[in-house]
C-alpha cells in the first residue's frame, strides 16, 4: 500500500529545477495535513472570500472571522471554482477560542458529492474538531465502533462513541429530519469527559451554511479497477503552503494518490533511483520501483503521484503516466477560508 511519508519525503531532485519560491508566491497572488482524525475525517468561507476580493473595505470582516490570536497563514492559491459545486450545508456557530478552519474534503462518486467535511484546529494543528455532512459506503470500513452513549442534539437522538487508547477520539453522529447524517469528531489532548462535552456543544451549535466549496480536478482516464471507484478530494495547508490531494482505492484495494501544491515538504530525496520523465509540457522525475512520479508545472505548482501495483502483472509506470497525461487539474483552489471560523 502507499506510504504517504514516502511521498512527503520524496520531491528534492526537483529542488534545483523548481523556480524560486518568491516567484511562485507572486504568480499565485496574482492569480488570485495532520492526520489525527483517522482516515474517516477527510483531509482537507464566504467572509474570507469577500475579504480577498474587496481588500481594505472587507478588512473588518476578515478580522472578525479570524480569531485575533490566529496563527494561520494567509494563503494564495487560485481563483477557485471547478466542474462541481458542493454545498457546505452546516457550520458550527461556536468553537473554542483559537480554532480556525484548516481542512476541507469531499467524496466524489461519479458526478455527485455525497459527503463534504470540514476541519477546525489550532494554529499548530495540535487540536482538531471536524464536521462531516453525509455518508458514503466507501467510508464504512472506517466507521468508529465502540460502546454507545445516547446524546440529545437539539431534539434529535445522537450516538456518541469514544475510541483509542493512546490517542482518544470522540465521534458524535445524528441525523436531523430531512437532512443527511452529521458527524462531529473531536481529537484533543483532553480527557474523555471534556471531549464529550466539547463534541456536544459544537454539535448543538450547528446552523445552516449557504456557502459552497468546489471540486476543480477531474480524471480523464483510469484503468478498469479504478474507473468506477469513488474518490476523495482534500484541501489543506502545510506551513505557509497550500496542499490539495486526490485519493482513491480500486476494487482490488490498490490506491492512487495525486498531491498538488506549493509545499516544499514533498521534495524527492532518493534521486539515485529516479529517472527523468516528460509528460505533456511538464518535466519531472519518476521512480519506477516505487510507482512514483514527480512534476513541476509551468506555474510552479508541484505534483506528486503514486500508484500501487496493479492486477495481472500490469506495468505501473505506463499506467500512472497515462493517468497524469489525461488528468484535468482544473483551477487551483481558493484557499482564503484558511483560519476562518
N, C-alpha and C positions, 0 to 999 in steps of 0.2 A: 504494500500500500504506500501511498505517497507520504513522505516525511516533509511536513511544512517547514521544519527548521532547515532542511537541506536547501529548500528554495530560498529562504531568507538569507542563508549563508552563501548563496550562490551568485550574484551579478558582478565581481571585481575585475574580470577580464575586460569588461566594458568601461571601466572607470576612465581609462586613458582615451577612450573613443567618445565618451559622452561629452556634450557641450557643458560649459561651466554652469554651475547651479544658478548663478546670478541671472544668466540669460534665460534659463528655463523659467525661473520665477517671474521675470519681466514679461516674457511672452504669455505666460499663463495669466498674469494680471490683466494684460490687455484683453485677452480672450475671455476676460470675464464673460491595533488588533489585539488585546489581552483576552486570552481565551479562557475566561474564568466562568463562563456560563454554559459549559459543555457545548456539544455540537447542536443541542436543541435551540439555543438562542443564536439567531443568525447574526453573522458578522458582516454587521457594519456592522428652517421653517419660515413660515411666512414673514415674520418681522425681520429676520436676518436677511432675507432676500430683498425686502424693501430697503433695508439699510444699505445693502451693497449697491442697489440700483440708484438710490436717490442721494447718497453721500451725506453731506452735512445736515440736510433737512431731516434725515432719519436718525441722526446720531443719538438723540434722546431715546428713541425706540430701541436702538441697539444696546444702549447701556441698561435699559430696563430688562431686556430679555436675557442679557448675560449677567451672571452674578458679579458684584463689584470685585470679588476676590478671584475671579475666573483666571485659571492658568491655561486656558485653551488657546491655541494659536488661531489667528485669522487666516483661513486657507483660501487660496485662489486655485480654482481648477478650470472649469469650463462654463459655458452658458447654461448647462443643464438641459433638460428635455430628453426626448427619446421616442421610441416607437410605442411605448406602453406607459400610460399614467396610472399610478396606483394610489387610491385614496388612503390617507393615513387613518381616518375614521375616529380615533380617540387619542387623547393625550392626558397625562396627569396634570391637575391644577395645583398639586402640592408635591414638592420634592424636598429632601433635606438640603440645608444650606451648603453651597459649594458644588452641587451637582450640575452638570451640563450634558447636553446630548452629544454622544460620541460615535454612535454606530446606527446604521440603518441597514435593513436587509429585506429581501423579497424572495419568495419562492415562485418561480415561473414554470407553469405547466402548459405547454402549447402557447396559446395567445392569452392566457389568463394568469392572474397573480392571486392565488387563493390565500396567501399569507404575507403579511408585512410585519416587520419587527423594528423596534427602536430601543436603543440602549442609552442610559444616562449614567455618568460616572464622575468621579472627582478628577481633577486635572492630572494627577499622577496615575490614574487608572487603577487605584488600589481598591475602589469600592464600585459595585455595579448594581444597577436596577434596570430591568428591561420589561418591555411590554410587547407581547406577541398577539396580533389580531388575526384570527383564522387558524385553520389547521389543514394539514395535508398528510395523506397516508405515508409519504416518504419520511415523515418525522416520527412515525410510530416506534421505530426501534429506540429512539432517544427519549421517549416519554418517561418522565420521572415516576418511579414506583416506590411505595413505602406506606407506612401507616397513615391513614387519612384523618384529618381533622375537619369537621364541617364548620364553615365560616359564613356569616351573613354579609353579603356585599350589596348594600342598598336594596335589600328585599329579595335578593336572589341567592340561592344556596350555592356556596362555592366549596371546593375541595382543596385543602392545603396539605402539601407533602414536603417533608424536610429530609434531605438525603446527603450523604457524605460523612466521612469520619474525620479526616484531616482538614478538609475544606467543606464547610457546611453550605448547602444551597437550599433556599426556600422557594417553593413553587405554589402559587395560588391560581386555580383555574375556575372559571364560571362562565355562564352564557346567558346574558340578558335576553328577554323575549324579542324575537325578530332580529337578533344580532348574531354575528359569528362568535365563536369561542374566544374568550380573552384569557391571557395568561400573564401574570406578573411574576417575575423571578427576582430574587434578591441574593446577592453574593457580597457579603461584607465580612469584616473581622468581628462582628458582634456575635453574641450567643443566640441560641435558638429562639428564646422569647423575644429578644429585641428584633431579630429578623422577621419573626411572625408579625409583630406589631407594625413594623415598617411596611411589610407587604400589604397588610390590611389597610393601613392608612392611605398608601398610594393607590390601591385598587378603588377605594371608596371615593377618591378624588377625581376619578376619570370623568371627562366630559367630551362631547363631540369635537372633532378637529376637522375643519373643512379643507385642510391642506392636502397636497398630493406629493408623492415622490415619483421619480421617473426611472424607467429602465432604458438605458442607452444601447448597451451591447446586444448583439444577437448572433446566433450561429447560422452559418450558411450551409455547411456540410458537416455531417457526423457519421461515423461508422454505425452499422446496424445496432450494435449492442448499446449505443448511447443515443441513437436518433430520437427515440420516443421517451427518454428519461426526463423528469423534471430537473431543474437546476436552480441554484441559489446565487443571487447577486448580493454582495455586501459592500457597503461604503464605510470607510473609517479613516483614521489617521495614525501616523507613527511620527512622533515628534512634531515637526513643523511641515510634514509631508502628507499628502493625501494618498490613500490606497483604495483600489477597487478590485474585488475578487469575483470571479465566476467559478463555481464548483459544481460538479455533478458526479453521480455514481451510476454506472450502467447496470443492465440486467444481470450481468455476471459479477457485479460488485466492484469492478475496476473504477478508478477515479480519474477525473480530469480537473486540473486547476489552471486557470489563467488569471494572473495577477497583473494589474496595471497601476502606475502611479509614479510619483517623484521620489519615493523613499530610497535613500542610499543603503538601507539595510539589506536590500535584495541584490547585492553585487556578487558576481561569480568569483569564488576563491580558488577552486580547483581547476586552474587554467590548463594544467598539464593533460587533462583528459578531454579538453574541449576542442572543437573544430569550427573554423569559420563557416558561416552559412549566410545565404542571401535569400530573402523571401520578399517578393514584390520589389519595392524600392528600399527595403529595410536591410541593414547589415546587423549581424549579431553572431552568436555562438550557439553550438549545440553540444550536448553531452549524451551521446547515444547510449552509453552504458546505464545512464540514469533516466533516460527518456525525458530529458530536459532541453528547453530551448530558451534563449535569452536574446532580446532585441532592444534597440533604442530607436524609437520612431523619430521622424524628422523634427517634430516639435519638442523633442527631449524627453517624452514620456517613456519610461522603462517598462518592458513587458517580460514576464516570465511565464512559462507554460510547462506543465509536466503531465505525462500520461502513463498510467500503469501498463504492464504487458497485456496484450490482447488475446483473444481466443484463437486457437488453431495455429499457433506459431506466427502470428501476424508480426511484421516488422513495425515497431512502434514509431520510429522517427519519420518515415514517409507519411504515416497516418497523422501524426501530430503536425507536421509541416503543412499538410493539406488543410487540416482544421484551421490553422492560423491564416493560411492563404485566403480562405473564404470567410473568415470571421469578421463581422462588422463591429468595429469598436464603438461606433456611434459618437454622439457628443460627449465630451468629458463632463462628469457630473458637477452640478452646482453644490459646493460644499460650504456655503455661507451659514448653514444651520449649525455647524460645529460649535459646541459650547452653549447653545441656546437652551432655554428652559422648556 
